[in-house]
Amino acid sequence: MTDDPAPTADFDDETAGTERETESTESNERPEQVTKSAESSESTDSTDSTGSTDSTDSTDSLDQDVADEVPEDVRKYERFKKMDGAQYDRVNSFLRERTYITAREWAIARLCADFRTETGVEMTKIGKNLPRLIPFMTDTYTPQAVNQARSSFEGKVKQSGATFLYGAMCGFFTAEELDEMMYEVTEVAKFLLEVEGVDLSVEDELEAEDRISRVMREVRKESAQLRSEEVECPECGHVHEP
């Protein structure tokens, strides 16, 4: 088989993004002027100190209130951390070149799987906290928008699955070509899982590839038999082998 496909390296470059720079303003503060009288200086120091403390306490209290509004499972969500700084357009371009899904559909499908409960998917929570959960998503979504993206993902998976299975069953590809194709698409799928945060060992990867290869060989064998059994002339009813 060939080496791992180039998409991994390309995607690493694309998702690197622009590093966020934090500038400190403390070094730009003017030194305290002490040319005034001691009484005036003490009064100024007291006012500045009090004001600074009140402002800090107020900011900390506001940040704490905002943090308290974020559900605990959202705060602890660890997927997609490898994509900090990634831009949506670049992630979307990578996916569109190699899959049928968009970055929006990919992210929301993953979240719908992770935030599924016994009664359904927590779409309100997903939409409200989308920018906190996915680094390359910048806007919140309504529950309806989350559901639409999930439905779009499901529809594309079904369509692409039907297309692939037809290609595998119709006899267009040889067994070797089909095996090579499965290797290539599996590498892309594994890369997406790794970006999400799934830790795949070499043993697990090899075992998964072997299972997939066995399944596809069985699909080709059964489909060949199916074609032989069902090739019938619509005019005379004669059955023949393709």
HELIX and SHEET records of a PDB file:
HELIX    1   1 PRO A    7  ALA A   16  1                                  10    
HELIX    2   2 GLU A   26  ASN A   28  5                                   3    
HELIX    3   3 ALA A   38  GLU A   69  1                                  32    
HELIX    4   4 GLU A   72  ARG A   75  1                                   4    
HELIX    5   5 LYS A   81  MET A   83  5                                   3    
HELIX    6   6 TYR A   88  ARG A   98  1                                  11    
HELIX    7   7 ALA A  103  ASP A  114  1                                  12    
HELIX    8   8 MET A  123  LYS A  128  1                                   6    
HELIX    9   9 LEU A  130  LEU A  133  1                                   4    
HELIX   10  10 PRO A  143  MET A  169  1                                  27    
HELIX   11  11 ALA A  175  GLU A  196  1                                  22    
HELIX   12  12 VAL A  202  GLU A  230  1                                  29    
SHEET    1   A 2 ARG A 116  THR A 117  0                                        
SHEET    2   A 2 GLY A 120  VAL A 121 -1                                        
END                                                                             
